[in-house]
């Protein structure tokens, strides 16, 4: 499942930025539930979870 910048974060964990083809970039961030996904480095990129945490 992919998430866009500006959406509410549903789960805490690590997410990677993927391009419009679904290829992972080198950008990995830690996110917290209830916050907002930050802007991506480039247009047409999305976030995908790598792992979940409490």
C-alpha positions in Angstrom: 0.0 0.0 0.0 1.4 3.4 -1.0 0.8 6.7 0.8 1.1 10.3 -0.5 2.8 13.2 1.1 0.2 15.1 3.3 -1.8 12.0 4.3 -2.2 11.1 7.9 0.2 8.4 9.0 -1.8 5.3 10.0 1.0 3.3 11.7 4.3 4.1 13.3 7.3 2.5 11.6 9.9 2.9 8.9 8.9 3.9 5.4 10.8 4.2 2.2 10.2 6.6 -0.7 9.4 4.9 -4.0 9.2 6.4 -7.4 6.3 6.3 -9.8 7.5 2.9 -11.0 7.5 1.4 -7.5 11.3 1.4 -7.3 12.7 2.2 -3.8 14.9 5.3 -3.5 17.6 5.6 -0.9 15.3 7.7 1.3 14.1 5.9 4.4 12.4 7.7 7.3 10.9 6.9 10.7 7.3 8.0 11.1 4.8 8.2 14.0 1.1 7.4 13.9 -1.2 10.4 13.7 1.4 12.7 12.1 1.4 13.8 8.4 3.7 12.3 5.8 6.2 14.9 4.8 6.8 16.1 1.3 8.8 13.7 -0.9 12.1 14.8 -2.5 10.7 14.6 -6.0 7.2 14.8 -7.6 5.3 11.6 -8.3 6.9 9.8 -5.3 5.0 7.8 -2.6 5.8 6.2 0.7 5.7 2.4 1.4 6.2 0.7 4.8 9.3 -1.3 5.4 8.5 -2.2 9.0 6.0 -1.4 11.7 6.5 -0.4 15.4 4.5 0.3 18.5 
